[in-house]
Amino acid sequence: MRKLLVTGGAGFIGGNFVHYWCRHYPGDRIVVLDALTYAGNVATLEPMLSHKAIAFVQGDINDRALVERLLHEHDIDTVVHFAAESHVDRSIVDPDAFVRTNVLGTQALLSACRTAWYHEGKWREGTRFHHVSTDEVYGSLAPDEPAFSETTPYAPSSPYAASKAGADHLVRAFVHTYGMPATISNCSNNYGPFHFPEKLIPLTIVNALHGKPLPIYGDGLQVRDWLYVEDHCVAIDRIISTGQPGTTFNVGGRAEHVNIDIVRRLCRELDHQFAGSSALAARFPDCPAAKGAACESLITYVKDRAGHDRRYAIDPSRIAGTLGFEPAETLATGLARTVDWYLSNEPWWRAVMDGSYREWVQKQYSER
């Protein structure tokens, strides 16, 4: 039985991971630590909280005393570190918050784990620190360049990417200096359920349902590799369970596409869902598809983002060859599942957008 501390477990990828782990390992114990900033939503975890399958603590990963107490009180042997400021646009406006959370927060976690797990020159048997990072640390690729491998030099372009690169280097330093049993994964763009509606895919879905413009940066030809979030959770499971400590794994979806193509695919999926559905038309009367028009009519090109990387691409050969991981979802099946989820979970994303859940959160869960 594992006893996990999942940081950022009320966020997008972290929340999906908690759902995944509870389904596959119901005998394990999970403590979620989340500061519940704008993108954290405890409602994501509500079914498991109601059944007491997990424990939730609202708190900051920079609070080392809190982290050390949780490690001790819950006898934690595995830390899965998702907590991060992650939106590039926000990092351009406020880089300080990204350094504080992503760099200093990771340092605080690593030090707390060293205090809890390292005694008399030995690491406690069975412990693991897994750090979830991003392919953005590698910078931007030209169209004809090979995909990022684990040996690609770091060249971050945004304050967000630089802060994640700093966190990666700290984890590797703890492995090299102290022998810490840690692993790192650098993933491509995730998508799926519980995604905060500021990122490309959920923003496209929600805006289209409201008949609002679908903003496309620049020419829309930026290339990303898309990874369905549940596939990512499977990959992390493999790394935690069988990955060699001290190893980095790139995790991708083998789905490299330009952004404008992603938006158009989502529009066609929504058009398909609305076709002949009076119920959807009644729920979302402002969506063009409710009137028999194409959602693509909402596409609007806007000024490109400052320092916008042109292309990311992941070479997942290491994790495929050593751990046998391959994504189960294609882009087509993953996008269809994502649209289905947003159509079926309107209360969740409406609460996220208007912030109405926050008062409930403060009443139910306070830092402890």
Phi, psi and omega per residue, in radians:
M1 nan 2.196 3.075
R2 -1.587 2.661 3.037
K3 -2.164 1.868 -2.961
L4 -1.836 2.459 2.863
L5 -1.875 2.067 -3.127
V6 -1.914 1.901 3.101
T7 -1.450 2.502 -3.091
G8 1.181 0.459 -3.054
G9 -1.313 -0.076 3.027
A10 -1.760 0.106 3.086
G11 -1.563 -2.918 -3.041
F12 -1.170 -1.184 -3.079
I13 -1.232 -0.719 3.126
G14 -1.060 -0.733 3.116
G15 -1.115 -0.732 3.077
N16 -1.103 -0.656 3.121
F17 -1.118 -0.722 3.126
V18 -1.097 -0.754 3.065
H19 -1.025 -0.826 -3.125
Y20 -1.049 -0.826 -3.047
W21 -1.171 -0.690 3.127
C22 -1.124 -0.613 3.102
R23 -1.207 -0.733 -3.008
H24 -1.585 -0.419 -3.111
Y25 -2.347 1.141 -3.042
P26 -1.103 -0.296 3.128
G27 -1.484 -0.188 3.140
D28 -1.384 2.813 3.099
R29 -1.904 2.366 -3.122
I30 -2.223 2.265 2.958
V31 -1.960 2.188 3.107
V32 -1.767 2.225 3.059
L33 -2.008 2.080 -3.099
D34 -2.561 2.400 3.141
A35 -1.393 -0.209 -3.119
L36 0.958 0.895 2.955
T37 -1.298 -2.927 -2.968
Y38 -0.969 -0.567 -3.069
A39 -1.659 -0.107 3.101
G40 -1.511 2.365 -3.053
N41 -2.467 1.849 -3.093
V42 -1.161 -0.334 3.081
A43 -1.078 -0.432 3.072
T44 -1.034 -0.520 -3.059
L45 -1.770 -0.003 -2.955
E46 -0.934 -0.774 -3.130
P47 -1.007 -0.687 -3.117
M48 -1.332 -0.578 3.085
L49 -1.174 -0.695 -3.132
S50 -1.097 -0.619 -3.137
H51 -1.637 0.123 3.091
K52 1.000 0.584 3.082
A53 -1.344 -0.383 3.135
I54 -2.391 2.887 2.984
A55 -1.950 2.461 -3.124
F56 -2.082 2.350 3.073
V57 -2.263 2.171 3.039
Q58 -1.503 2.107 -3.108
G59 -3.076 2.986 -3.032
D60 -1.773 2.349 3.111
I61 -1.144 -0.308 3.065
N62 -1.319 -0.207 3.112
D63 -1.449 1.512 -3.030
R64 -1.102 -0.637 3.124
A65 -1.080 -0.720 3.094
L66 -1.096 -0.808 -3.125
V67 -1.079 -0.790 3.136
E68 -1.072 -0.668 3.121
R69 -1.139 -0.730 3.125
L70 -1.142 -0.728 3.111
L71 -1.039 -0.695 -3.113
H72 -1.324 -0.899 -3.032
E73 -1.118 -0.601 -3.094
H74 -1.787 0.102 3.101
D75 0.903 0.820 -3.059
I76 -1.144 2.326 3.048
D77 -2.008 -0.190 -3.092
T78 -2.420 2.170 3.039
V79 -1.936 2.195 3.047
V80 -1.998 1.965 -2.897
H81 -1.783 1.716 3.074
F82 -1.759 -0.434 -2.956
A83 -0.949 2.167 -3.116
A84 -2.950 2.594 2.819
E85 -1.371 2.277 -2.910
S86 -2.304 -0.052 -3.052
H87 -1.661 2.086 -3.044
V88 -1.007 -0.769 -3.119
D89 -1.003 -0.739 3.136
R90 -1.167 -0.577 -3.139
S91 -1.194 -0.489 3.106
I92 -1.231 -0.624 -3.130
V93 -1.392 -0.698 -3.046
D94 -2.412 1.325 -3.115
P95 -1.163 -0.434 -3.092
D96 -1.031 -0.727 -3.119
A97 -1.105 -0.559 -3.115
F98 -1.288 -0.668 3.081
V99 -1.162 -0.735 -3.104
R100 -1.083 -0.859 -3.083
T101 -1.344 -0.903 -2.958
N102 -1.343 -0.614 -3.129
V103 -1.660 -1.067 -3.080
L104 -1.169 -0.615 3.108
G105 -1.135 -0.723 3.098
T106 -1.128 -0.714 3.089
Q107 -1.047 -0.748 -3.140
A108 -1.105 -0.715 3.114
L109 -1.116 -0.820 -3.133
L110 -1.040 -0.769 -3.130
S111 -1.157 -0.676 3.114
A112 -1.116 -0.728 3.115
C113 -1.149 -0.657 3.105
R114 -1.105 -0.729 3.110
T115 -1.084 -0.717 -3.057
A116 -1.369 -0.578 -2.943
W117 -1.906 -0.216 -3.018
Y118 -1.946 1.977 -3.101
H119 -2.443 2.376 3.087
E120 0.912 0.733 3.060
G121 1.339 0.201 -3.127
K122 -2.345 2.556 3.038
W123 -1.522 2.440 3.089
R124 -1.004 2.314 -3.089
E125 -1.120 2.414 3.056
G126 1.503 0.087 3.134
T127 -1.527 2.693 3.125
R128 -2.701 2.332 2.990
F129 -1.953 2.050 3.100
H130 -1.997 2.200 -3.098
H131 -1.865 2.173 -3.129
V132 -1.686 2.045 -3.089
S133 -2.123 -2.831 -2.946
T134 -2.368 2.709 3.050
D135 -1.267 -0.200 -3.106
E136 -1.196 -0.262 3.107
V137 -1.124 -0.384 -3.084
Y138 -1.465 -0.161 -3.130
G139 1.533 -2.623 -3.029
S140 -1.968 2.543 3.126
L141 -1.883 2.528 2.952
A142 -1.332 2.800 -3.084
P143 -0.962 -0.571 -3.046
D144 -1.753 0.092 -3.123
E145 -1.435 2.615 3.092
P146 -1.172 2.733 -3.116
A147 -1.149 2.789 3.120
F148 -1.089 2.290 2.956
S149 -1.966 3.075 -3.137
E150 -1.172 -0.237 3.127
T151 -1.799 0.069 3.095
T152 -1.111 2.289 3.121
P153 -1.086 2.542 3.103
Y154 -1.285 2.414 3.098
A155 -2.666 1.065 -3.053
P156 -1.106 2.507 -3.056
S157 -1.866 -0.426 -3.082
S158 -2.035 2.805 3.039
P159 -0.985 -0.642 3.082
Y160 -1.048 -0.908 -3.106
A161 -1.082 -0.683 3.131
A162 -1.126 -0.675 3.140
S163 -1.189 -0.646 3.088
K164 -1.221 -0.634 3.071
A165 -1.079 -0.736 3.097
G166 -1.053 -0.707 3.107
A167 -1.118 -0.759 3.107
D168 -0.998 -0.796 -3.113
H169 -1.114 -0.638 3.102
L170 -1.128 -0.746 3.113
V171 -1.059 -0.809 3.141
R172 -1.108 -0.614 3.119
A173 -1.138 -0.680 3.107
F174 -1.193 -0.589 3.063
V175 -1.150 -0.841 -3.060
H176 -1.228 -0.730 -3.030
T177 -1.426 -0.735 -3.007
Y178 -1.955 -0.099 -3.094
G179 1.285 0.428 -3.073
M180 -1.047 2.363 3.111
P181 -1.373 1.391 -3.036
A182 -2.196 2.672 3.047
T183 -2.341 2.805 3.131
I184 -2.304 2.476 2.946
S185 -2.197 2.357 3.068
N186 -1.937 1.948 -3.019
C187 -1.819 2.796 3.012
S188 -1.494 -3.030 -3.073
N189 -1.080 2.104 3.088
N190 -1.534 2.707 3.017
Y191 -2.686 2.813 3.142
G192 2.467 -2.792 -3.098
P193 -1.093 2.667 3.040
F194 1.156 0.400 -3.123
H195 -1.473 2.196 -3.120
F196 -1.053 2.282 -2.988
P197 -1.325 0.878 2.964
E198 -2.092 -0.256 3.126
K199 -1.502 2.870 -2.922
L200 -0.950 -0.919 -3.013
I201 -1.225 -0.920 3.118
P202 -1.150 -0.576 3.098
L203 -1.103 -0.743 3.124
T204 -1.068 -0.799 -3.113
I205 -1.105 -0.891 -3.060
V206 -1.169 -0.760 3.113
N207 -1.090 -0.732 3.137
A208 -1.088 -0.699 3.127
L209 -1.112 -0.495 3.126
H210 -1.662 0.010 -3.117
G211 1.231 0.440 -3.134
K212 -1.672 2.790 -3.137
P213 -1.012 2.565 3.064
L214 -1.819 1.690 -3.014
P215 -1.274 2.317 3.105
I216 -2.110 2.109 3.125
Y217 -1.203 2.327 3.036
G218 0.983 -2.257 -3.138
D219 -1.610 -0.056 3.104
G220 1.326 0.194 -3.077
L221 -1.728 0.279 3.033
Q222 -1.161 2.387 -3.051
V223 -1.806 2.316 3.062
R224 -2.351 2.663 3.015
D225 -1.695 2.224 -3.001
W226 -1.853 2.276 -3.058
L227 -2.177 2.082 3.098
Y228 -1.148 2.360 -2.931
V229 -1.082 -0.591 3.126
E230 -1.185 -0.610 3.036
D231 -1.071 -0.693 3.102
H232 -1.067 -0.716 3.130
C233 -1.090 -0.687 3.082
V234 -1.069 -0.758 -3.140
A235 -1.079 -0.757 3.124
I236 -1.107 -0.704 3.074
D237 -0.977 -0.825 3.132
R238 -1.061 -0.738 -3.094
I239 -1.151 -0.802 -3.141
I240 -1.103 -0.715 -3.015
S241 -1.380 -0.690 -3.004
T242 -2.316 -0.087 -3.133
G243 -1.248 2.433 -3.133
Q244 -1.202 2.216 3.080
P245 -0.954 2.504 -3.111
G246 1.551 0.029 -3.060
T247 -1.803 2.538 3.021
T248 -1.876 2.432 3.124
F249 -2.225 2.254 2.978
N250 -1.496 2.298 -3.103
V251 -2.105 2.027 3.135
G252 -2.272 2.982 -3.088
G253 -1.798 0.058 -3.056
R254 0.903 0.759 -3.086
A255 -2.485 1.284 -3.088
E256 -1.538 2.037 -3.085
H257 -2.537 2.719 3.062
V258 -1.370 2.675 -3.050
N259 -1.065 -0.711 -3.106
I260 -1.118 -0.550 3.096
D261 -1.176 -0.679 3.097
I262 -1.059 -0.798 -3.124
V263 -1.111 -0.752 3.136
R264 -1.130 -0.687 3.095
R265 -1.089 -0.735 3.111
L266 -1.116 -0.720 3.114
C267 -1.064 -0.764 3.141
R268 -1.157 -0.639 3.113
E269 -1.147 -0.715 3.085
L270 -1.140 -0.750 3.087
D271 -0.983 -0.746 -3.141
H272 -1.127 -0.757 -3.111
Q273 -1.117 -0.671 -3.081
F274 -1.360 -0.378 -3.055
A275 -1.010 2.040 3.108
G276 1.319 0.125 -3.110
S277 -1.817 1.723 3.099
S278 -1.201 -0.481 -3.140
A279 -1.153 -0.808 3.105
L280 -1.144 -0.695 3.126
A281 -1.078 -0.624 3.124
A282 -1.258 -0.635 -3.133
R283 -1.275 -0.635 -3.058
F284 -2.242 1.205 -3.047
P285 -1.166 -0.334 -3.124
D286 -1.488 -0.169 3.113
C287 -1.234 2.306 3.124
P288 -0.930 -0.631 -3.118
A289 -1.114 -0.408 3.100
A290 -1.199 -0.377 -3.134
K291 -1.841 0.154 -3.141
G292 1.461 0.158 3.117
A293 -1.701 3.028 -3.110
A294 -1.615 2.371 3.105
C295 -1.122 -0.406 3.120
E296 -1.046 -0.343 3.136
S297 -1.118 -0.289 -3.129
L298 -1.497 -0.180 -3.092
I299 -1.057 2.244 -3.100
T300 -2.341 2.166 3.126
Y301 -1.486 2.314 -3.128
V302 -2.175 2.968 -3.140
K303 -1.013 2.419 -3.094
D304 -1.158 2.678 3.115
R305 -1.241 2.547 3.106
A306 -1.075 2.266 3.084
G307 1.143 0.512 -3.047
H308 -1.184 2.048 3.104
D309 -1.145 2.460 -3.021
R310 -1.430 -0.712 -3.050
R311 -2.617 2.368 2.915
Y312 -2.099 2.519 3.062
A313 -2.693 2.400 -3.065
I314 -1.870 2.318 2.935
D315 -1.698 1.860 -3.058
P316 -1.638 0.420 -3.028
S317 -1.049 -0.678 -3.065
R318 -1.120 -0.868 -3.089
I319 -1.224 -0.527 3.076
A320 -1.215 -0.751 -3.062
G321 -1.329 -0.632 -3.065
T322 -1.659 -0.560 -3.079
L323 -2.021 -0.053 3.078
G324 1.236 0.410 -3.113
F325 -1.535 2.296 2.962
E326 -2.413 2.440 3.126
P327 -1.118 2.425 3.136
A328 -1.465 -0.513 -3.077
E329 -1.654 2.361 2.911
T330 -1.433 2.972 3.095
L331 -1.072 -0.709 -3.116
A332 -1.099 -0.828 -3.117
T333 -1.232 -0.635 -3.134
G334 -1.173 -0.743 3.120
L335 -1.160 -0.685 3.109
A336 -1.087 -0.764 3.115
R337 -1.111 -0.653 -3.125
T338 -1.176 -0.794 3.100
V339 -1.073 -0.769 3.095
D340 -0.975 -0.752 -3.089
W341 -1.129 -0.777 -3.127
Y342 -1.176 -0.598 3.080
L343 -1.206 -0.514 -3.090
S344 -1.610 -0.150 -3.050
N345 -2.256 0.787 -3.138
E346 -0.995 -0.738 -3.133
P347 -1.018 -0.618 -3.122
W348 -1.119 -0.929 -3.047
W349 -1.310 -0.431 3.040
R350 -1.191 -0.713 3.102
A351 -1.114 -0.682 3.111
V352 -1.117 -0.737 -3.070
M353 -1.213 -0.651 -3.109
D354 -1.705 -0.056 3.069
G355 1.253 0.258 -3.042
S356 -1.194 -0.315 -3.130
Y357 -1.335 -0.272 -2.967
R358 -1.160 -0.680 3.114
E359 -1.086 -0.717 3.111
W360 -1.091 -0.715 3.135
V361 -1.031 -0.847 -3.066
Q362 -1.102 -0.563 3.127
K363 -1.295 -0.617 -3.015
Q364 -1.528 -0.671 -2.989
Y365 -2.344 2.051 3.041
S366 -2.138 2.805 -3.117
E367 -1.021 2.300 -3.109
R368 -2.655 nan nan
